[in-house]
Amino acid sequence: MQERADAARNRAHLIGVARQMVAELGADRVTMDGLADRAGLGKGTVFRRFGTRAGIFLALLDEEETLFQQQVMSGPPPLGPGAPAVERLVAFGRARLEFLVEHTVLARAALDPGQPVPAGDSPSLFHVHMLLGEACPDEAASGTLALQLVAALEGPVLLYLRAPEDAPDPQTVVADLAASWQVLVERVCD
Amino acid sequence: MQERADAARNRAHLIGVARQMVAELGADRVTMDGLADRAGLGKGTVFRRFGTRAGIFLALLDEEETLFQQQVMSGPPPLGPGAPAVERLVAFGRARLEFLVEHTVLARAALDPGQPVPAGDSPSLFHVHMLLGEACPDEAASGTLALQLVAALEGPVLLYLRAPEDAPDPQTVVADLAASWQVLVERVCD
């Protein structure tokens, strides 16, 4: 039990230090070695905790992600339960785009170059698949189409655009992608 | 002129050696240093030619890509000109998925971890945007929706799946994604 408590403390300490380093230095300059040094822990501890450099950012993103998912699971409609499924899909897209643009630096840094993007078991896929099933309970509700829709929603910000946070107006990027997402979803579920 | 001819010969030589190394060693084990060694050229020459390690694979992929694009531009319908635009979009999706699964190793190796995926100016985006404009000349034909559809088409193979070439049956993966792409496109253009 003592060991487990130490591990939890180490994790909280590492996450706090990592967050501080991202704020001070930018994500680009946070390394496993640098984090171990600053945290006063061995490199082995950092490695066991995060696995890879991308794992550091994934852990930071994870906390924000949990807050986002709570809004979807139990926040007010139309993002939360209570609105028709198509409206919820539209609201999910807009909120997700805002989330990704707000956290672009972390979200991109969390992409591990050696690993596929973990959309295959992401909460986004879970929600889109569920809402798609409610909105149009037919062939369109397949897991494959849900995966393609998640790619359509998250791909442009995560993967294609050159640093939307540096765009003259990130809110225009979000508005444009969200409007187009609405067209897509409404037509798929029509 | 002499210098330009040398450069072209170096490029052809490097591409040939790189192709051989990928076949012999697998893409994972091809490095800038290894390629320079094997080609008997300076590392500076390799660097100037390809920029990054991912640039090597992008150059290899580029030749296959050119053949693929020729099929779209001037091959037989429905992939080539002559079929209705929606049919061409459906055929484009299936052919593109087959192409990506056939060349997954190169296509993934060509993704530069430090750079956004270059879909923003890819030939795929050009074709999807053009066909979408023909198939449904209204709000759906926006460049943003075309980008989202390219993400829906290419994202699952390029980015999300764990090595589809290692799947028990890559043709099932293609068939599944292609069927779902057809649903998506037909509904968007309905």
Chai-1 contact restraints between the chains, C-beta under 6 A:
chainA,res_idxA,chainB,res_idxB,connection_type,confidence,min_distance_angstrom,max_distance_angstrom,comment,restraint_id
A,P113,B,P113,contact,1.0,0.0,6.0,A-B,restraint_1
A,P116,B,Y160,contact,1.0,0.0,6.0,A-B,restraint_2
A,P116,B,R162,contact,1.0,0.0,6.0,A-B,restraint_3
A,V117,B,L159,contact,1.0,0.0,6.0,A-B,restraint_4
A,V117,B,Y160,contact,1.0,0.0,6.0,A-B,restraint_5
A,A119,B,Y160,contact,1.0,0.0,6.0,A-B,restraint_6
A,G120,B,Y160,contact,1.0,0.0,6.0,A-B,restraint_7
A,E139,B,V183,contact,1.0,0.0,6.0,A-B,restraint_8
A,A140,B,V183,contact,1.0,0.0,6.0,A-B,restraint_9
A,S142,B,S180,contact,1.0,0.0,6.0,A-B,restraint_10
A,T144,B,D176,contact,1.0,0.0,6.0,A-B,restraint_11
A,T144,B,S180,contact,1.0,0.0,6.0,A-B,restraint_12
A,L145,B,S180,contact,1.0,0.0,6.0,A-B,restraint_13
A,L147,B,P156,contact,1.0,0.0,6.0,A-B,restraint_14
A,Q148,B,A152,contact,1.0,0.0,6.0,A-B,restraint_15
A,Q148,B,S180,contact,1.0,0.0,6.0,A-B,restraint_16
A,A151,B,A151,contact,1.0,0.0,6.0,A-B,restraint_17
A,A151,B,A152,contact,1.0,0.0,6.0,A-B,restraint_18
A,A151,B,G155,contact,1.0,0.0,6.0,A-B,restraint_19
A,A151,B,P156,contact,1.0,0.0,6.0,A-B,restraint_20
A,A152,B,Q148,contact,1.0,0.0,6.0,A-B,restraint_21
A,A152,B,A151,contact,1.0,0.0,6.0,A-B,restraint_22
A,A152,B,A152,contact,1.0,0.0,6.0,A-B,restraint_23
A,G155,B,A151,contact,1.0,0.0,6.0,A-B,restraint_24
A,G155,B,G155,contact,1.0,0.0,6.0,A-B,restraint_25
A,P156,B,L147,contact,1.0,0.0,6.0,A-B,restraint_26
A,P156,B,A151,contact,1.0,0.0,6.0,A-B,restraint_27
A,L159,B,V117,contact,1.0,0.0,6.0,A-B,restraint_28
A,Y160,B,P116,contact,1.0,0.0,6.0,A-B,restraint_29
A,Y160,B,V117,contact,1.0,0.0,6.0,A-B,restraint_30
A,Y160,B,A119,contact,1.0,0.0,6.0,A-B,restraint_31
A,Y160,B,G120,contact,1.0,0.0,6.0,A-B,restraint_32
A,R162,B,P116,contact,1.0,0.0,6.0,A-B,restraint_33
A,D176,B,T144,contact,1.0,0.0,6.0,A-B,restraint_34
A,S180,B,S142,contact,1.0,0.0,6.0,A-B,restraint_35
A,S180,B,T144,contact,1.0,0.0,6.0,A-B,restraint_36
A,S180,B,L145,contact,1.0,0.0,6.0,A-B,restraint_37
A,S180,B,Q148,contact,1.0,0.0,6.0,A-B,restraint_38
A,V183,B,E139,contact,1.0,0.0,6.0,A-B,restraint_39
A,V183,B,A140,contact,1.0,0.0,6.0,A-B,restraint_40
A,R187,B,R187,contact,1.0,0.0,6.0,A-B,restraint_41
A,R187,B,V188,contact,1.0,0.0,6.0,A-B,restraint_42
A,V188,B,R187,contact,1.0,0.0,6.0,A-B,restraint_43
